[in-house]
Amino acid sequence: MDTRPSIAVERLRRSLGAGVELAELIACWRSEPGLVAALPARFGEVLEQILTRLESAAAFGEESCSFSVGDLRQQLSVWLDKAETRLR
């Protein structure tokens, strides 16, 4: 697997696309520790909070829990935009 940040960013951006199952999305984001390590620690902390909520949503039937999967996907998109900016 290519570990360059730009490749990781593109892979994560694709995972946010329509039709990507929640489990696949979570696995994709969890498989990019190199990208997170290239960023300030706060990025990892925020990402962990979002992914933990997504995992809870997956375990409890997505929208039946207190977290909106749509909102969490949007938060991942914002996180990715900020990470990409920081990496430049």
Beta strands, then each sheet from edge to edge (+ up, - down):
end
